[in-house]
Amino acid sequence: MNKALIDYYRCPENFAEFTLISGLSDTSGFFRFGHDAICFGQSSSGFCAKRATDPLHDALEDVTVKGSTPCLPFDPTQVIDNLRRERYTSNARGPVLTSAGRTIIRKAYYFLRPLMPASVRRPIQQIYFRGRGKIYFPKWPVDRTVEHILERLLVLSMTANRTDQIPFIWFWPDGALSCAMITHDVETQSGRDFCSHLMDIDDSFQIKASFQIVPEKRYKVPQSLLESIRNRGFELGIQDLNHDGRLFTDREEFLRRAERINLYAKEYGASGFRAAVLYRNADWYDALAFSYDMSIPNVAHLDAQQGGCCTVMPYFIGGMLELPVTTTQDYSLFRILNDYSIELWKQQIALIMDKHGLISFIVHPDYVIEKRARNTYVGLLECISALRSEGQLWVALPREVDSWWRERSRMKVIRQGDIWIVDGPGKERARMAYANLRNGHLSYALEPNG
């Protein structure tokens, strides 16, 4: 019952105890947990709706307290896992194409794609994405449902325990308020040839990024490129196998491809993976031998596969850490929205930082060769660099985020005399924090360093 809350806050377990009011429903569906949190799962009260757009029962109204333990009509760990793994997607559709229709169009598109120039592909994509703005859930442009649920659970626990303060381990090292990371997916030979120049641009802002390479068919991968990326302090990741959009179409074929992908991971020394076009199936990830994945969007209204993990924080899928894509891809911004400003990115940055989350970007070398797009990317780097200079952002490589989140997951808050301290490997970079409840309002405060 309390695993999701403990994993998120790394607070003492006695501050996060919950129990079920009664047995859960046989079927899963949508309901609310307060005005800003749509849940999907089983519930023991009210009713579970078939679609997120239906009238939804508010389970918060059914919460009771027994002693110092909140009694819930649902299992929060199950609900949060359903959101993170996108298990709600078959029920959440708005006024867009059916799942079968999308599948047929997608297969036809990827069969014909090699024969179509960009001038033909773009209008087809715009037609395909028409109507996505009417999707009700997840919430555009950033969905923070998981954070809302966890915050509400913490408030319930604090109220039931009659405390106005709970200690926890701060989300990011050295007290950084949020984290940002840049990733570059290399999709074509032109993009491959632009990698060196893109590294120059990143280096001019003292920002390092991760380059995801397609190992087969799309372009030749010279050893000199891999060595250049490594030697310049950038990171190498694997992007799919051949970028044909069919990695998750068939389980047996996926397993065959996963075996080859894992071999490339060893050859490249890559610990991170991203699927082409952000196609994904989290239930198959156990076949991929990577430390982390970067394929699940926060909200996927402008991606070929709808859904979204509804969180701005990293989370584990089995032994693999998911680093969600929390901002709009450059391709979607430039080619679908026809927007060459950074206003949408700035809006998303503000929403993510409000929850102290991970701000992750996909900027393809293929799509910033043209000057107008490249200038937009430079504007983004200026924005990130300014936030870092103000002490608000930890700008990190994906492997650094992965390493930190794994260390944090093994740390504990323990009592030492009259104070709380962080214990565990990596504690030197960890900071104690406190969740404070004042007049029903939850806020966080970092303990002063030293």
C-alpha positions as CSV (number, residue, x, y, z in Angstrom):
1,M,0.0,0.0,0.0
2,N,2.7,2.5,0.9
3,K,5.5,1.4,-1.5
4,A,4.9,4.2,-4.1
5,L,5.0,6.9,-1.4
6,I,8.1,5.5,0.3
7,D,9.9,5.1,-3.1
8,Y,9.0,8.7,-4.1
9,Y,9.9,10.5,-0.9
10,R,12.3,8.1,0.8
11,C,10.7,9.1,4.2
12,P,10.5,6.9,7.3
13,E,8.0,4.1,6.7
14,N,6.0,4.8,9.9
15,F,4.9,8.1,8.4
16,A,3.4,6.4,5.4
17,E,1.0,3.7,6.5
18,F,-2.3,3.1,4.8
19,T,-4.9,0.4,4.7
20,L,-7.8,-0.5,2.5
21,I,-11.4,0.2,3.6
22,S,-12.6,-3.1,2.1
23,G,-12.1,-5.4,-0.9
24,L,-11.4,-3.9,-4.3
25,S,-13.7,-4.1,-7.3
26,D,-13.3,-6.9,-9.8
27,T,-12.7,-4.5,-12.7
28,S,-10.6,-1.4,-13.2
29,G,-11.8,2.0,-14.3
30,F,-11.4,5.7,-13.9
31,F,-12.1,7.7,-10.7
32,R,-10.8,10.9,-9.1
33,F,-8.7,11.5,-6.0
34,G,-9.4,15.2,-5.6
35,H,-10.1,17.6,-8.4
36,D,-6.7,17.4,-10.1
37,A,-5.9,13.6,-10.0
38,I,-7.6,11.1,-12.4
39,C,-6.9,7.6,-11.3
40,F,-7.2,4.2,-13.1
41,G,-7.5,1.0,-11.2
42,Q,-9.8,-1.0,-8.9
43,S,-11.8,0.7,-6.1
44,S,-13.9,-0.4,-3.2
45,S,-16.2,2.6,-3.2
46,G,-18.3,4.6,-5.7
47,F,-17.9,3.5,-9.3
48,C,-15.2,3.0,-11.9
49,A,-15.9,4.7,-15.2
50,K,-15.0,3.3,-18.5
51,R,-13.5,6.5,-19.9
52,A,-11.7,9.4,-18.4
53,T,-14.2,11.7,-20.0
54,D,-17.1,10.1,-18.2
55,P,-18.4,11.6,-14.9
56,L,-15.9,10.4,-12.3
57,H,-16.5,9.5,-8.6
58,D,-14.1,11.3,-6.2
59,A,-12.6,8.6,-4.0
60,L,-11.1,11.3,-1.7
61,E,-14.6,11.7,-0.2
62,D,-14.5,8.1,1.0
63,V,-11.2,8.2,2.9
64,T,-11.5,7.5,6.6
65,V,-9.0,7.4,9.5
66,K,-8.6,4.5,11.9
67,G,-6.3,5.6,14.8
68,S,-3.4,7.2,12.9
69,T,-3.9,5.2,9.7
70,P,-5.7,6.6,6.7
71,C,-8.1,4.0,5.2
72,L,-8.3,4.3,1.4
73,P,-10.8,2.8,-1.1
74,F,-8.0,1.9,-3.5
75,D,-4.4,0.7,-3.6
76,P,-2.3,3.8,-4.4
77,T,0.7,1.7,-5.6
78,Q,-1.5,-0.1,-8.1
79,V,-3.1,3.1,-9.4
80,I,0.3,4.8,-9.8
81,D,1.8,1.8,-11.5
82,N,-1.2,1.7,-13.9
83,L,-0.5,5.4,-14.8
84,R,3.3,5.0,-15.1
85,R,2.9,1.9,-17.3
86,E,0.1,3.4,-19.3
87,R,-2.4,0.6,-18.5
88,Y,-5.3,3.0,-18.8
89,T,-4.7,3.8,-22.5
90,S,-7.3,1.4,-24.0
91,N,-10.0,3.2,-21.9
92,A,-8.8,6.8,-22.2
93,R,-9.4,7.6,-25.8
94,G,-11.0,10.9,-26.8
95,P,-12.4,11.9,-30.2
96,V,-9.6,10.5,-32.3
97,L,-9.0,7.4,-34.4
98,T,-9.6,4.0,-32.9
99,S,-6.7,1.8,-31.8
100,A,-7.2,-0.5,-34.8
101,G,-7.4,2.4,-37.2
102,R,-4.2,3.9,-35.8
103,T,-2.4,0.6,-36.1
104,I,-3.4,0.2,-39.8
105,I,-2.4,3.7,-40.7
106,R,0.9,3.4,-38.8
107,K,1.8,0.1,-40.5
108,A,1.0,1.5,-44.0
109,Y,2.9,4.7,-43.2
110,Y,6.1,2.9,-42.1
111,F,5.9,0.6,-45.1
112,L,5.8,3.5,-47.5
113,R,7.9,6.0,-45.5
114,P,11.2,5.2,-47.3
115,L,9.6,6.2,-50.6
116,M,8.1,9.5,-49.3
117,P,10.0,12.8,-49.2
118,A,9.7,15.0,-46.2
119,S,7.3,17.3,-48.1
120,V,4.8,14.4,-48.5
121,R,5.3,13.0,-45.0
122,R,4.6,16.2,-43.1
123,P,1.0,16.8,-44.3
124,I,0.2,13.1,-43.6
125,Q,1.5,13.5,-40.1
126,Q,-0.5,16.7,-39.5
127,I,-3.7,14.9,-40.6
128,Y,-2.8,11.9,-38.3
129,F,-2.3,14.2,-35.3
130,R,-5.4,16.3,-36.0
131,G,-7.8,16.2,-33.0
132,R,-5.1,15.3,-30.5
133,G,-5.7,18.7,-28.8
134,K,-9.2,17.4,-27.7
135,I,-7.7,14.5,-25.7
136,Y,-8.9,15.0,-22.1
137,F,-6.3,12.8,-20.3
138,P,-3.3,12.9,-19.8
139,K,-3.3,16.7,-19.4
140,W,-1.4,18.8,-22.0
141,P,1.3,20.2,-22.0
142,V,2.5,18.4,-18.8
143,D,0.6,15.9,-16.8
144,R,1.5,15.7,-13.1
145,T,-1.2,13.3,-11.9
146,V,1.3,11.0,-10.1
147,E,2.7,13.9,-8.2
148,H,-0.7,15.2,-7.2
149,I,-1.7,11.7,-5.9
150,L,1.5,11.3,-3.8
151,E,1.2,14.8,-2.4
152,R,-2.4,14.1,-1.4
153,L,-1.4,10.8,0.3
154,L,1.3,12.6,2.2
155,V,-1.1,15.2,3.5
156,L,-3.6,12.5,4.6
157,S,-0.8,10.7,6.4
158,M,0.4,13.9,8.1
159,T,-3.2,14.8,9.2
160,A,-3.8,11.3,10.5
161,N,-0.6,11.3,12.5
162,R,-1.3,14.8,13.8
163,T,2.1,16.1,12.5
164,D,2.9,19.2,10.5
165,Q,6.3,18.0,9.3
166,I,7.8,14.8,7.8
167,P,11.5,14.4,6.9
168,F,12.5,12.9,3.5
169,I,15.5,12.7,1.2
170,W,15.5,15.6,-1.4
171,F,14.9,14.5,-4.9
172,W,18.2,15.7,-6.5
173,P,21.8,15.8,-5.4
174,D,23.4,18.9,-3.7
175,G,20.0,20.5,-3.2
176,A,19.3,21.2,-6.9
177,L,15.6,22.2,-7.2
178,S,15.1,20.2,-10.5
179,C,17.1,18.3,-13.0
180,A,17.5,18.8,-16.8
181,M,19.0,16.5,-19.4
182,I,19.5,16.8,-23.2
183,T,19.3,13.9,-25.5
184,H,20.0,13.7,-29.3
185,D,18.4,10.9,-31.4
186,V,20.4,10.5,-34.6
187,E,18.0,9.3,-37.3
188,T,19.6,9.9,-40.7
189,Q,23.0,10.2,-42.3
190,S,22.6,14.0,-42.4
191,G,22.0,14.0,-38.6
192,R,25.0,11.7,-38.1
193,D,27.2,14.1,-40.1
194,F,25.9,17.0,-38.0
195,C,26.8,15.4,-34.6
196,S,30.2,17.0,-34.3
197,H,28.8,20.5,-34.9
198,L,26.0,19.8,-32.4
199,M,28.5,18.9,-29.8
200,D,30.3,22.2,-30.5
201,I,27.0,24.0,-29.8
202,D,26.4,22.1,-26.6
203,D,30.0,22.6,-25.4
204,S,29.7,26.4,-26.0
205,F,27.1,26.3,-23.1
206,Q,29.1,23.7,-21.1
207,I,26.3,21.3,-21.5
208,K,26.8,17.6,-22.3
209,A,24.2,15.4,-23.9
210,S,23.5,11.8,-24.8
211,F,23.5,10.7,-28.5
212,Q,21.2,7.8,-29.3
213,I,22.6,5.8,-32.3
214,V,20.5,3.5,-34.6
215,P,22.9,0.6,-35.0
216,E,21.6,-1.0,-38.2
217,K,20.4,0.0,-41.7
218,R,19.7,3.7,-41.3
219,Y,23.3,4.8,-41.8
220,K,26.8,3.5,-41.3
221,V,28.1,4.0,-37.8
222,P,31.9,4.6,-38.0
223,Q,34.0,3.9,-35.0
224,S,35.4,7.4,-35.3
225,L,32.0,8.8,-34.5
226,L,31.5,6.7,-31.4
227,E,35.0,7.5,-30.2
228,S,34.5,11.2,-30.8
229,I,31.3,11.2,-28.7
230,R,32.9,9.4,-25.8
231,N,36.2,11.3,-25.9
232,R,34.4,14.7,-25.8
233,G,32.5,13.7,-22.6
234,F,29.2,13.0,-24.2
235,E,27.2,9.8,-23.7
236,L,26.2,7.1,-26.1
237,G,22.9,5.3,-26.1
238,I,21.1,2.8,-28.4
239,Q,18.1,3.9,-30.4
240,D,16.0,0.9,-31.4
241,L,17.7,-1.6,-33.8
242,N,16.9,-0.3,-37.3
243,H,14.2,2.4,-36.7
244,D,11.5,0.8,-38.8
245,G,8.8,1.4,-36.3
246,R,8.1,-2.3,-35.7
247,L,10.1,-3.2,-32.6
248,F,7.1,-3.9,-30.5
249,T,4.8,-5.3,-33.2
250,D,5.3,-9.0,-32.4
251,R,6.7,-10.5,-29.2
252,E,8.8,-13.2,-30.8
253,E,10.3,-10.8,-33.3
254,F,10.9,-8.3,-30.5
255,L,12.9,-10.9,-28.5
256,R,15.1,-11.6,-31.6
257,R,15.7,-7.9,-32.0
258,A,16.3,-7.4,-28.3
259,E,19.1,-9.9,-28.4
260,R,20.9,-7.9,-31.1
261,I,20.1,-4.6,-29.4
262,N,21.8,-6.0,-26.2
263,L,24.9,-7.0,-28.2
264,Y,25.1,-3.4,-29.6
265,A,24.8,-2.1,-26.0
266,K,27.9,-4.0,-25.0
267,E,29.8,-3.0,-28.1
268,Y,29.0,0.7,-27.7
269,G,29.3,0.6,-23.9
270,A,25.7,2.0,-23.7
271,S,23.6,1.8,-20.5
272,G,20.6,3.6,-21.9
273,F,17.9,2.7,-24.5
274,R,15.3,4.6,-26.5
275,A,12.8,3.0,-28.9
276,A,12.2,4.6,-32.3
277,V,9.3,7.0,-32.5
278,L,8.8,6.4,-28.8
279,Y,6.9,3.2,-29.5
280,R,6.9,1.2,-26.3
281,N,5.6,-1.7,-24.2
282,A,6.8,-1.5,-20.6
283,D,5.8,-5.1,-20.0
284,W,8.5,-6.4,-22.4
285,Y,11.3,-4.3,-21.0
286,D,12.7,-7.3,-19.1
287,A,14.3,-8.5,-22.3
288,L,16.4,-5.4,-22.7
289,A,19.8,-5.4,-20.9
290,F,19.9,-1.7,-20.1
291,S,20.2,0.2,-16.8
292,Y,17.6,2.8,-18.0
293,D,15.1,3.5,-20.7
294,M,14.0,6.9,-22.2
295,S,11.0,5.9,-24.3
296,I,7.9,6.8,-22.3
297,P,6.5,10.3,-22.8
298,N,4.9,12.3,-19.9
299,V,2.0,13.1,-22.2
300,A,2.0,11.7,-25.8
301,H,-0.6,13.8,-27.6
302,L,1.9,14.6,-30.4
303,D,3.5,11.2,-30.5
304,A,2.5,8.3,-32.8
305,Q,1.6,6.1,-29.8
306,Q,-0.8,7.8,-27.5
307,G,-0.7,7.7,-23.7
308,G,1.8,9.0,-21.2
309,C,3.2,8.1,-17.8
310,C,1.6,11.1,-16.1
311,T,4.7,11.8,-14.0
312,V,7.7,14.2,-14.2
313,M,9.9,12.0,-12.0
314,P,12.1,8.9,-12.8
315,Y,10.6,5.5,-11.7
316,F,11.5,1.9,-11.8
317,I,10.0,-0.7,-14.2
318,G,11.4,-3.9,-12.6
319,G,15.2,-3.4,-12.5
320,M,15.2,-0.7,-15.3
321,L,14.9,2.9,-14.5
322,E,12.5,5.0,-16.7
323,L,13.6,8.5,-17.5
324,P,10.4,9.8,-19.0
325,V,10.4,12.3,-21.9
326,T,8.7,15.3,-20.2
327,T,8.8,17.9,-22.9
328,T,7.7,18.2,-26.6
329,Q,10.2,16.8,-29.1
330,D,11.8,19.3,-31.5
331,Y,10.3,17.6,-34.5
332,S,6.8,17.9,-33.1
333,L,7.5,21.6,-32.2
334,F,8.9,22.5,-35.6
335,R,7.1,20.3,-38.1
336,I,3.7,19.6,-36.5
337,L,3.0,22.7,-34.4
338,N,5.1,24.9,-36.8
339,D,6.5,26.7,-33.7
340,Y,10.0,28.0,-33.8
341,S,9.9,29.8,-30.4
342,I,10.8,28.2,-27.1
343,E,7.6,29.4,-25.4
344,L,6.1,25.9,-25.2
345,W,9.3,24.5,-23.8
346,K,9.5,27.4,-21.2
347,Q,5.9,26.6,-20.2
348,Q,6.7,22.9,-19.7
349,I,9.9,23.8,-17.8
350,A,7.9,25.9,-15.4
351,L,5.3,23.2,-14.8
352,I,7.9,20.5,-14.3
353,M,10.1,22.7,-12.0
354,D,6.9,23.4,-9.9
355,K,7.1,19.7,-8.9
356,H,10.9,19.6,-8.8
357,G,10.9,17.1,-11.7
358,L,13.1,15.9,-14.5
359,I,13.1,18.2,-17.5
360,S,14.1,15.9,-20.4
361,F,14.5,17.0,-24.0
362,I,14.8,15.2,-27.4
363,V,16.6,17.4,-29.9
364,H,17.5,15.6,-33.1
365,P,20.7,16.6,-35.0
366,D,18.7,15.9,-38.1
367,Y,16.2,18.7,-37.4
368,V,18.4,21.5,-36.2
369,I,20.7,21.6,-39.2
370,E,18.5,24.4,-40.7
371,K,19.4,27.8,-39.2
372,R,16.0,28.8,-37.9
373,A,15.6,25.5,-35.9
374,R,19.2,25.7,-34.8
375,N,18.6,29.2,-33.4
376,T,15.6,27.9,-31.5
377,Y,17.7,25.2,-29.9
378,V,20.4,27.7,-29.0
379,G,17.6,29.8,-27.3
380,L,16.7,26.7,-25.3
381,L,20.3,26.1,-24.2
382,E,20.5,29.8,-23.1
383,C,17.4,29.3,-21.0
384,I,18.8,26.1,-19.4
385,S,22.2,27.6,-18.8
386,A,20.6,30.7,-17.0
387,L,18.5,28.4,-14.7
388,R,21.7,26.4,-13.9
389,S,23.6,29.7,-13.1
390,E,20.8,30.7,-10.7
391,G,21.3,27.4,-8.9
392,Q,17.9,26.0,-9.9
393,L,18.9,23.2,-12.2
394,W,21.3,20.2,-12.1
395,V,22.1,19.6,-15.8
396,A,23.2,16.0,-16.1
397,L,23.7,13.2,-18.5
398,P,21.1,10.4,-18.4
399,R,23.7,8.0,-16.9
400,E,24.3,10.5,-14.1
401,V,20.5,10.8,-13.4
402,D,20.3,7.0,-13.4
403,S,23.2,6.6,-11.0
404,W,21.8,9.2,-8.6
405,W,18.2,7.8,-8.6
406,R,19.5,4.3,-7.9
407,E,21.7,5.6,-5.0
408,R,18.8,7.6,-3.6
409,S,16.5,4.5,-3.8
410,R,18.9,2.7,-1.4
411,M,19.2,5.6,1.1
412,K,17.2,5.9,4.3
413,V,16.3,8.6,6.7
414,I,17.2,7.6,10.2
415,R,17.0,9.3,13.6
416,Q,20.3,10.2,15.3
417,G,19.6,11.7,18.7
418,D,17.4,14.7,18.2
419,I,17.9,15.1,14.4
420,W,17.2,13.2,11.2
421,I,20.0,12.2,8.9
422,V,20.5,10.5,5.5
423,D,22.2,7.1,5.6
424,G,23.5,5.0,2.7
425,P,26.0,5.0,-0.2
426,G,26.0,8.4,-1.9
427,K,24.7,10.3,1.2
428,E,27.4,12.9,0.8
429,R,25.5,14.5,-2.1
430,A,22.0,13.9,-0.5
431,R,20.2,16.6,1.3
432,M,17.6,16.3,4.1
433,A,14.3,18.0,3.3
434,Y,11.0,18.4,5.2
435,A,7.4,18.3,4.0
436,N,5.5,21.0,5.9
437,L,1.7,21.2,6.3
438,R,0.3,24.6,7.1
439,N,-3.4,25.3,6.8
440,G,-3.9,22.4,4.5
441,H,-1.1,23.5,2.2
442,L,1.9,21.2,1.6
443,S,5.3,22.8,1.0
444,Y,8.9,21.6,1.0
445,A,12.0,23.0,2.7
446,L,15.6,22.0,2.3
447,E,17.7,21.6,5.5
448,P,20.5,24.2,5.4
449,N,23.7,22.7,4.0
450,G,26.4,22.1,6.7
